[in-house]
Amino acid sequence: MKLTENLTVLNSKEIKAITKQLEEQFGLVDKLDFVFLRNNKDRVYITTREIEKIDLASIRIDSVGLYFGKVYADGFRLTIEGAQLIGPLCKKNIVDVSLGQKHDWLVGKDLPLDVQENCFVILRWNNDYIGSAKVKNGVAFNSVPSARTLHVVNEQSEEGIETELIDDV
């Protein structure tokens, strides 16, 4: 169903294709109970079923819900929020990163990883899901927009908060 000129509510067949992709890529083990929407740039948004109660025809909207991920020919790339939302429900292609790798990722750098296959992965540091990446030839390509990358990384330690200023961004 076309919601706006640029936004379409996905039908059950289209939702099934996305959830199947998530099952294959990440071993997603739970059903996602959301309304899925897709824009003309293949970005997928999710929202609650409460959206069905709103008459959206009378208002001008560009997007609805949480930007969840993007459809590519070779897979589905989750956003940071998408990775945080489904990461705990996934059983494969979860890559644990070190503190240094986490800092590099958060400032927008690509990460060398010990992953041999070309695939999409979810990046995790401790119990925090920090994003998703396409891995090719052992390198996770950072697709976080520069407006969302950090210039200062704060870490909590037993002694207090330590701040690391990243100069080379």
N, C-alpha and C positions, 0 to 999 in steps of 0.2 A: 504494500500500500504506500503510495506516494504521500508523504507528510508535507513536504515543501518542494520547491523546484530542485533543491540540492540534497534532500534528505528523504530516505525511504525506510519504512518500517519493514524489517525482514520477516518473511513468512517462515513457517516451521521447517520447511525443506532447506532454506538458506541458513537458518540457525543450526540445523543438524549438521550441515557441511562445516560450519565454523567449529562447533563443538567436537566433531570428528577430527578435524585438523588439530585441535588442542589436545585431544586424547592421543593422537599419533605422535605429535611433537613432544609433549610434556607429560604424558601419562595422566592426564586429568581424570580423577576418579569420582568426581561428584557432578551432579547436574547443576547448571547455572540457571536460576530462576529470574531472568531479567527480560525486559523488552530490548531487543537488539535493533539498532538503526545503522544505516550505512549511507555515507555521503558520496558525492560524485568523484571524490579523490580516494575511494576505497578505505576510508577511515571508518572504523566501527565504534559506535557509542553504545553504552548500556544505561538503562534507567530502570526504575521500579515499575511495577504494574500500575501504580497510582497514576501514571501519565495517561492511562486510558480514560480517566475520569475528567480530563481537561479538554475543553473545546479549543484545539490548537488552530483550527481553520481561521479563527478571528484575530489571531495575533501573528506578527511577523517574527520568525525565528530563524537563526542560522544553524544552531546546533542544540541538541537536547541531551542531557545526561553526562556521563563520564566518558572521556575519550579512552577507550579500552585497548585498541590496537589497530593494526593496518594489515590488509590482505595483500599479499604478494603472490606472484606466480608459483614461487617455491615454498610458500609457507605463510605463517601468521606471526607478525612481530608485535609483542605486547608493549604497551606503554609502561612507565614506572608504576603507575597506579594499577594497571592491569596485572603486572607481575606481583605486586603486593597483594592483590585481591585473590588471585588463583594460585600463587606460589605454594602456599601451605597445602593445597589440594592436589599438587602434582607430584609424580613419582620418578620422572626421568628428565634428562637434560637440564638438571639443576647443577650449576657450577659454583662451588664454594671458592671465594676469593680471599686473599690476605688483606690486612689493613692497608698496606701500601697500594695494592691493586684497587681497593675500594676508593681511596683518595684519588688515584689516577682516573677512575671511571667518573667520579663525581665532578671532576674538573673538565671532563670532555675528551679524555684521551682514549685511544683504542688500547685493548689489552691483549698481550700475548697469552694464550691459554694452552694447556695440555689437552686439547680436544682435536682429534685427528679428522673427524668427519666434518663436512660442511653442513651446518644445521643452525637452527635457532635455539638459543639457550636462555635460561633464567639465571641471573646472577644473584648470589646470596652471600652476605657477610654475617657470620653468626646466625641469628634468626631473622635478620632483616633482608628482605628482598629488595634489591637496589635497581633492578631493571631487567631488560631483555636485550639480546643482541643476536645479530647474524654472525656466525663464526665461519670463516673461510680461511683455509690453509693455516689453522692454528691461531688466528687473530680474531678477537671479538670487536666488531666495528661499532663504535659508539654513535648512536643516532639521536642522542639527547640534544634538543635545540640549545644553542649557545646561551639563550636567555634563561635557561633553567640550570646551567652548569654553575658550580660554586667557585668563588674566588678565595674563600676562607673556609677551612674545615675545622670544626670544633670537635674534640674528643673528650669524653668524660673518663677520668681515671680516679684512682683512690685518693690522689693528692688534690683533685679538683679538675677544673676544665682547662684543657690545653688548646691553644689556638695555633693553627699552622696556616700562614699566609702563602698562597700559591702565586708565585711571581710570573711564571712562564706561561700564563694563559693568554 
